[in-house]
């Protein structure tokens, strides 16, 4: 599995992605039960509200080899700021449309 992680641009000041990387490394959270090797293809932000740059981010992560797009928990769950993205479902839909068949889309990390 080659993973590209997309995070909320608003949380970059608060979170360096440490827990996302820990979950990947320790195969916890959304990565629990993954038996194949996991490689990080890239870690980027959504491009800011309302997330209309997500297709560009997905395209670039795929170009760099990602076969799985994962949205960091800051988007769906609002960690660490306690405010989930009001556009979260739309971001996942945009990513799925850009990625096409055969690419996994996961909507949280931990």
URWOLIN-V898966 format. One record per residue. N is the residue number from 0. SS is DSSP state (~ for helix, > for strand, _ for the rest). OMEGA is omega in radians with two decimals (* if undefined). Layout:
# URWOLIN-V898966
n: <N/N>
ss: <SS/SS>
omega: <OMEGA/OMEGA>
This chain:
# URWOLIN-V898966
n: <0/1/2/3/4/5/6/7/8/9/10/11/12/13/14/15/16/17/18/19/20/21/22/23/24/25/26/27/28/29/30/31/32/33/34/35/36/37/38/39/40/41/42/43/44/45/46/47/48/49/50/51/52/53/54/55/56/57/58/59/60/61/62/63/64/65/66/67/68/69/70/71/72/73/74/75/76/77/78/79/80/81/82/83/84/85/86/87/88/89/90/91/92/93/94/95/96/97/98/99/100/101/102/103/104/105/106/107/108/109>
ss: <_/>/>/>/>/>/>/_/~/~/~/_/_/_/_/_/_/~/~/~/~/~/~/~/~/~/_/_/~/~/~/_/_/_/_/_/_/_/>/>/>/>/>/>/>/_/_/_/_/_/_/_/_/~/~/~/~/~/~/~/~/~/~/_/_/_/_/>/>/>/>/_/~/~/~/~/_/_/_/_/_/_/_/_/_/_/_/~/~/~/~/~/~/~/~/~/~/~/~/_/_/_/_/>/>/>/_/_/_/_>
omega: <3.08/-2.92/2.94/-3.09/3.07/-3.10/3.07/3.12/-3.10/-3.09/-3.10/3.13/-3.06/-2.94/3.10/3.12/-3.06/-3.10/3.06/3.14/3.11/3.12/3.12/-3.09/-3.08/3.14/3.08/-3.12/-3.11/-3.12/3.13/3.12/3.10/-3.08/-3.14/3.06/3.09/3.11/3.10/3.13/-3.12/-3.12/-3.05/3.10/-3.08/-3.10/3.13/-3.11/0.06/3.06/-3.07/3.08/-3.13/3.11/3.09/3.13/3.12/3.13/-3.12/3.11/3.09/3.12/-3.14/2.98/-3.12/3.00/3.12/3.07/-3.11/3.03/3.12/-3.08/3.12/-3.11/-3.08/-3.04/3.11/3.11/0.05/-3.02/3.10/-3.13/3.12/3.12/3.12/-3.13/-3.01/-3.13/3.12/3.11/3.12/3.12/3.10/3.14/-3.14/3.13/3.14/-3.05/-3.11/-3.10/3.04/3.11/3.11/3.04/3.13/-2.96/3.03/3.10/-3.09/*>
